[in-house]
Amino acid sequence: MARSKSSDSSAPAGTAGTGPGGASPGRKGATAAGATAAGKGAAGRGEQKAGKPAKAPKLGKDGKPKVGRIKRIKTTFGQIRQAYTLTYKNDRKLPWYLLITFVVAFAVVELIAVLLDSPLLLLPLAIMVGLLAALVVFGRRAQGSAYRQVDGQPGAAAWVLEGMRGDWRVSTAVAGTPQLDSVHRVLGRPGIVLVGEGSPQRVRGLIAQEKKKIARVVGETPIYDVSVGDEEGQVPLKKLSSHVMKLPRNLSAGEVNALGRRMSALGGPKMPIPGGPLPGGKQMSISQRQVRRR
């Protein structure tokens, strides 16, 4: 009896369940999904890295970003070099004063070292003491030279007051005249200090008017008045800072803050004078010359 062939052909062996090219559909799908997931993960990490916020700079006690130590040293040396250049223009004997000061201080320390039978041991200390002494002399000579340059110029007193150390709240030119006489108001631990510069006769009237206006606001707070100049009863410009800082302390820090808030209500128009001393010679601009002639 003859066997009959099946009408449907069976699938070739070894190729069942494979896709084109002989690859398994399941394996290919898993590979594609893995690649997509890996691509998304890499993209996510790239976006996270790109979108990462920059590290905030460290702030100092004054709320400003800290400056590196090397940069601070460079800035300090630059300021000293600039101050030396400006001072030397008006004080040609400055190098000799600094040299003599260094040699004397160095010799004193070395003499003590010789008496102690250790000259080499104290050699670094002698150099440091000599440099420190020369720096102190340089500071005093530079300050004296600056005072001599600005003495007698409008705005010189304001320049000195704004450079005082400590909690001093200076309001420049709260009153004045067209002749560039002016009165500056200083708030600090002593109370209120009115500093006038210019003609003594005109400044005296300006200070009296300002005292009456301030007395209505400050009550029993002490009010001092100072006239800058070289005449009798006046304070020389070079002694103005020390004179104000030596006044008795009558107020606490909290009282100064409260008084400052009350004083802000006074305001007052500022006179058209410079915030500091006018430069002399060819450096003066045309507008400043016109101000000086008024």
KOLLO-355306 format. One record per residue (C-alpha): residue number from 1; x, y, z. Coordinates in steps of 0.25 Angstrom, whole numbers, always signed. Layout:
<recs>
+-----+-------+-------+-------+
|   k |    px |    py |    pz |
+-----+-------+-------+-------+
| NUM |     X |     Y |     Z |
...
+-----+-------+-------+-------+
</recs>
This chain:
<recs>
+-----+-------+-------+-------+
|   k |    px |    py |    pz |
+-----+-------+-------+-------+
|   1 |    +0 |    +0 |    +0 |
|   2 |    +6 |   +13 |    -5 |
|   3 |    +9 |   +24 |    +5 |
|   4 |    +3 |   +38 |    +3 |
|   5 |   +11 |   +51 |    +4 |
|   6 |    +7 |   +62 |   +13 |
|   7 |    +2 |   +74 |    +5 |
|   8 |    +8 |   +84 |   +14 |
|   9 |   +23 |   +86 |   +14 |
|  10 |   +30 |   +86 |   +27 |
|  11 |   +39 |   +98 |   +31 |
|  12 |   +54 |   +96 |   +29 |
|  13 |   +61 |   +90 |   +41 |
|  14 |   +70 |  +100 |   +48 |
|  15 |   +63 |  +113 |   +43 |
|  16 |   +50 |  +113 |   +51 |
|  17 |   +48 |  +126 |   +59 |
|  18 |   +59 |  +133 |   +52 |
|  19 |   +58 |  +147 |   +46 |
|  20 |   +65 |  +153 |   +33 |
|  21 |   +79 |  +150 |   +33 |
|  22 |   +78 |  +139 |   +43 |
|  23 |   +76 |  +147 |   +55 |
|  24 |   +67 |  +144 |   +66 |
|  25 |   +55 |  +154 |   +67 |
|  26 |   +55 |  +153 |   +82 |
|  27 |   +70 |  +155 |   +83 |
|  28 |   +70 |  +167 |   +73 |
|  29 |   +59 |  +174 |   +81 |
|  30 |   +66 |  +172 |   +94 |
|  31 |   +79 |  +178 |   +88 |
|  32 |   +72 |  +190 |   +82 |
|  33 |   +65 |  +193 |   +95 |
|  34 |   +78 |  +192 |  +103 |
|  35 |   +85 |  +201 |   +93 |
|  36 |   +73 |  +211 |   +94 |
|  37 |   +73 |  +210 |  +110 |
|  38 |   +88 |  +212 |  +110 |
|  39 |   +87 |  +224 |  +101 |
|  40 |   +77 |  +231 |  +109 |
|  41 |   +85 |  +228 |  +122 |
|  42 |   +97 |  +234 |  +116 |
|  43 |   +89 |  +246 |  +111 |
|  44 |   +83 |  +248 |  +125 |
|  45 |   +97 |  +248 |  +131 |
|  46 |  +102 |  +258 |  +121 |
|  47 |   +90 |  +267 |  +123 |
|  48 |   +92 |  +266 |  +138 |
|  49 |  +107 |  +269 |  +137 |
|  50 |  +104 |  +281 |  +128 |
|  51 |   +93 |  +286 |  +136 |
|  52 |  +101 |  +285 |  +149 |
|  53 |  +101 |  +299 |  +156 |
|  54 |  +115 |  +305 |  +157 |
|  55 |  +121 |  +305 |  +171 |
|  56 |  +118 |  +318 |  +179 |
|  57 |  +131 |  +326 |  +183 |
|  58 |  +134 |  +326 |  +197 |
|  59 |  +130 |  +339 |  +204 |
|  60 |  +138 |  +346 |  +215 |
|  61 |  +133 |  +353 |  +227 |
|  62 |  +130 |  +366 |  +219 |
|  63 |  +121 |  +358 |  +210 |
|  64 |  +130 |  +359 |  +198 |
|  65 |  +137 |  +348 |  +191 |
|  66 |  +150 |  +344 |  +197 |
|  67 |  +163 |  +348 |  +190 |
|  68 |  +174 |  +338 |  +189 |
|  69 |  +187 |  +341 |  +197 |
|  70 |  +196 |  +342 |  +185 |
|  71 |  +187 |  +352 |  +179 |
|  72 |  +186 |  +360 |  +192 |
|  73 |  +201 |  +361 |  +193 |
|  74 |  +202 |  +366 |  +179 |
|  75 |  +191 |  +376 |  +181 |
|  76 |  +198 |  +381 |  +194 |
|  77 |  +212 |  +382 |  +187 |
|  78 |  +205 |  +390 |  +176 |
|  79 |  +199 |  +400 |  +185 |
|  80 |  +212 |  +402 |  +193 |
|  81 |  +220 |  +404 |  +180 |
|  82 |  +209 |  +414 |  +175 |
|  83 |  +210 |  +421 |  +188 |
|  84 |  +225 |  +422 |  +188 |
|  85 |  +225 |  +428 |  +174 |
|  86 |  +215 |  +439 |  +178 |
|  87 |  +222 |  +442 |  +191 |
|  88 |  +236 |  +442 |  +184 |
|  89 |  +231 |  +453 |  +174 |
|  90 |  +229 |  +463 |  +186 |
|  91 |  +239 |  +457 |  +196 |
|  92 |  +253 |  +455 |  +189 |
|  93 |  +259 |  +451 |  +202 |
|  94 |  +250 |  +439 |  +205 |
|  95 |  +260 |  +428 |  +200 |
|  96 |  +271 |  +434 |  +210 |
|  97 |  +261 |  +434 |  +221 |
|  98 |  +257 |  +420 |  +219 |
|  99 |  +272 |  +415 |  +217 |
| 100 |  +276 |  +422 |  +230 |
| 101 |  +264 |  +416 |  +238 |
| 102 |  +267 |  +402 |  +233 |
| 103 |  +282 |  +403 |  +236 |
| 104 |  +280 |  +409 |  +250 |
| 105 |  +269 |  +398 |  +254 |
| 106 |  +277 |  +387 |  +248 |
| 107 |  +290 |  +392 |  +255 |
| 108 |  +283 |  +392 |  +269 |
| 109 |  +278 |  +378 |  +268 |
| 110 |  +291 |  +373 |  +263 |
| 111 |  +298 |  +380 |  +275 |
| 112 |  +289 |  +373 |  +284 |
| 113 |  +292 |  +360 |  +277 |
| 114 |  +307 |  +362 |  +278 |
| 115 |  +305 |  +365 |  +293 |
| 116 |  +298 |  +351 |  +294 |
| 117 |  +309 |  +345 |  +286 |
| 118 |  +299 |  +340 |  +275 |
| 119 |  +300 |  +350 |  +263 |
| 120 |  +296 |  +340 |  +253 |
| 121 |  +284 |  +335 |  +260 |
| 122 |  +278 |  +349 |  +261 |
| 123 |  +281 |  +353 |  +247 |
| 124 |  +267 |  +350 |  +241 |
| 125 |  +261 |  +357 |  +253 |
| 126 |  +270 |  +369 |  +250 |
| 127 |  +266 |  +370 |  +236 |
| 128 |  +251 |  +369 |  +239 |
| 129 |  +252 |  +380 |  +250 |
| 130 |  +259 |  +389 |  +240 |
| 131 |  +249 |  +387 |  +229 |
| 132 |  +237 |  +389 |  +239 |
| 133 |  +244 |  +402 |  +244 |
| 134 |  +246 |  +407 |  +230 |
| 135 |  +231 |  +404 |  +226 |
| 136 |  +226 |  +412 |  +238 |
| 137 |  +235 |  +424 |  +234 |
| 138 |  +230 |  +422 |  +220 |
| 139 |  +216 |  +423 |  +224 |
| 140 |  +218 |  +435 |  +232 |
| 141 |  +225 |  +442 |  +221 |
| 142 |  +215 |  +438 |  +211 |
| 143 |  +203 |  +444 |  +220 |
| 144 |  +211 |  +457 |  +223 |
| 145 |  +213 |  +459 |  +208 |
| 146 |  +199 |  +456 |  +204 |
| 147 |  +194 |  +466 |  +215 |
| 148 |  +203 |  +477 |  +209 |
| 149 |  +198 |  +475 |  +195 |
| 150 |  +183 |  +476 |  +199 |
| 151 |  +185 |  +487 |  +210 |
| 152 |  +176 |  +499 |  +207 |
| 153 |  +169 |  +493 |  +195 |
| 154 |  +153 |  +491 |  +196 |
| 155 |  +149 |  +477 |  +200 |
| 156 |  +162 |  +474 |  +208 |
| 157 |  +155 |  +473 |  +221 |
| 158 |  +145 |  +463 |  +215 |
| 159 |  +156 |  +455 |  +209 |
| 160 |  +162 |  +454 |  +223 |
| 161 |  +149 |  +450 |  +230 |
| 162 |  +145 |  +439 |  +220 |
| 163 |  +159 |  +433 |  +223 |
| 164 |  +157 |  +431 |  +238 |
| 165 |  +157 |  +417 |  +243 |
| 166 |  +145 |  +412 |  +251 |
| 167 |  +130 |  +414 |  +250 |
| 168 |  +129 |  +429 |  +246 |
| 169 |  +117 |  +433 |  +237 |
| 170 |  +122 |  +445 |  +229 |
| 171 |  +112 |  +454 |  +221 |
| 172 |  +120 |  +463 |  +213 |
| 173 |  +116 |  +477 |  +209 |
| 174 |  +103 |  +478 |  +217 |
| 175 |  +104 |  +493 |  +216 |
| 176 |  +112 |  +503 |  +208 |
| 177 |  +114 |  +516 |  +201 |
| 178 |  +117 |  +519 |  +186 |
| 179 |  +131 |  +522 |  +191 |
| 180 |  +133 |  +507 |  +194 |
| 181 |  +132 |  +509 |  +209 |
| 182 |  +126 |  +496 |  +214 |
| 183 |  +121 |  +489 |  +226 |
| 184 |  +123 |  +474 |  +228 |
| 185 |  +114 |  +465 |  +237 |
| 186 |  +121 |  +453 |  +245 |
| 187 |  +113 |  +444 |  +253 |
| 188 |  +120 |  +435 |  +263 |
| 189 |  +122 |  +430 |  +277 |
| 190 |  +124 |  +444 |  +282 |
| 191 |  +111 |  +449 |  +276 |
| 192 |  +110 |  +459 |  +265 |
| 193 |  +123 |  +466 |  +260 |
| 194 |  +121 |  +478 |  +250 |
| 195 |  +134 |  +481 |  +243 |
| 196 |  +135 |  +494 |  +235 |
| 197 |  +146 |  +498 |  +225 |
| 198 |  +148 |  +511 |  +218 |
| 199 |  +147 |  +526 |  +222 |
| 200 |  +146 |  +526 |  +238 |
| 201 |  +135 |  +537 |  +237 |
| 202 |  +126 |  +530 |  +227 |
| 203 |  +128 |  +516 |  +233 |
| 204 |  +124 |  +521 |  +247 |
| 205 |  +110 |  +525 |  +242 |
| 206 |  +109 |  +512 |  +234 |
| 207 |  +112 |  +504 |  +247 |
| 208 |  +102 |  +512 |  +255 |
| 209 |   +91 |  +509 |  +245 |
| 210 |   +94 |  +495 |  +244 |
| 211 |   +94 |  +493 |  +259 |
| 212 |   +80 |  +499 |  +260 |
| 213 |   +75 |  +490 |  +250 |
| 214 |   +81 |  +477 |  +256 |
| 215 |   +77 |  +481 |  +270 |
| 216 |   +62 |  +479 |  +267 |
| 217 |   +65 |  +464 |  +263 |
| 218 |   +76 |  +459 |  +272 |
| 219 |   +71 |  +465 |  +285 |
| 220 |   +81 |  +464 |  +296 |
| 221 |   +92 |  +458 |  +288 |
| 222 |  +105 |  +465 |  +289 |
| 223 |  +109 |  +474 |  +277 |
| 224 |  +123 |  +478 |  +274 |
| 225 |  +128 |  +488 |  +264 |
| 226 |  +142 |  +488 |  +258 |
| 227 |  +148 |  +499 |  +249 |
| 228 |  +159 |  +494 |  +240 |
| 229 |  +171 |  +504 |  +238 |
| 230 |  +184 |  +510 |  +243 |
| 231 |  +178 |  +522 |  +251 |
| 232 |  +176 |  +523 |  +266 |
| 233 |  +165 |  +514 |  +270 |
| 234 |  +165 |  +505 |  +258 |
| 235 |  +170 |  +491 |  +256 |
| 236 |  +181 |  +488 |  +246 |
| 237 |  +177 |  +479 |  +235 |
| 238 |  +188 |  +469 |  +238 |
| 239 |  +182 |  +468 |  +253 |
| 240 |  +168 |  +467 |  +249 |
| 241 |  +167 |  +452 |  +249 |
| 242 |  +173 |  +451 |  +263 |
| 243 |  +165 |  +462 |  +268 |
| 244 |  +152 |  +456 |  +264 |
| 245 |  +156 |  +442 |  +269 |
| 246 |  +160 |  +447 |  +283 |
| 247 |  +146 |  +453 |  +286 |
| 248 |  +140 |  +446 |  +298 |
| 249 |  +131 |  +434 |  +295 |
| 250 |  +117 |  +438 |  +299 |
| 251 |  +108 |  +428 |  +291 |
| 252 |  +107 |  +413 |  +290 |
| 253 |  +107 |  +406 |  +277 |
| 254 |   +92 |  +404 |  +278 |
| 255 |   +90 |  +419 |  +280 |
| 256 |   +98 |  +422 |  +268 |
| 257 |   +90 |  +413 |  +259 |
| 258 |   +77 |  +419 |  +265 |
| 259 |   +82 |  +433 |  +263 |
| 260 |   +87 |  +430 |  +249 |
| 261 |   +73 |  +426 |  +245 |
| 262 |   +67 |  +439 |  +251 |
| 263 |   +78 |  +447 |  +244 |
| 264 |   +75 |  +441 |  +230 |
| 265 |   +62 |  +449 |  +230 |
| 266 |   +70 |  +462 |  +230 |
| 267 |   +77 |  +459 |  +217 |
| 268 |   +80 |  +473 |  +212 |
| 269 |   +85 |  +478 |  +198 |
| 270 |   +99 |  +475 |  +195 |
| 271 |  +108 |  +487 |  +191 |
| 272 |  +115 |  +487 |  +177 |
| 273 |  +129 |  +484 |  +183 |
| 274 |  +137 |  +472 |  +180 |
| 275 |  +137 |  +460 |  +190 |
| 276 |  +152 |  +461 |  +191 |
| 277 |  +163 |  +472 |  +189 |
| 278 |  +164 |  +478 |  +175 |
| 279 |  +177 |  +474 |  +168 |
| 280 |  +186 |  +485 |  +164 |
| 281 |  +194 |  +489 |  +152 |
| 282 |  +192 |  +484 |  +138 |
| 283 |  +184 |  +472 |  +144 |
| 284 |  +172 |  +481 |  +147 |
| 285 |  +161 |  +480 |  +137 |
| 286 |  +153 |  +492 |  +131 |
| 287 |  +141 |  +489 |  +139 |
| 288 |  +149 |  +489 |  +152 |
| 289 |  +156 |  +502 |  +148 |
| 290 |  +142 |  +509 |  +147 |
| 291 |  +138 |  +504 |  +160 |
| 292 |  +150 |  +509 |  +167 |
| 293 |  +148 |  +523 |  +160 |
| 294 |  +134 |  +524 |  +166 |
+-----+-------+-------+-------+
</recs>
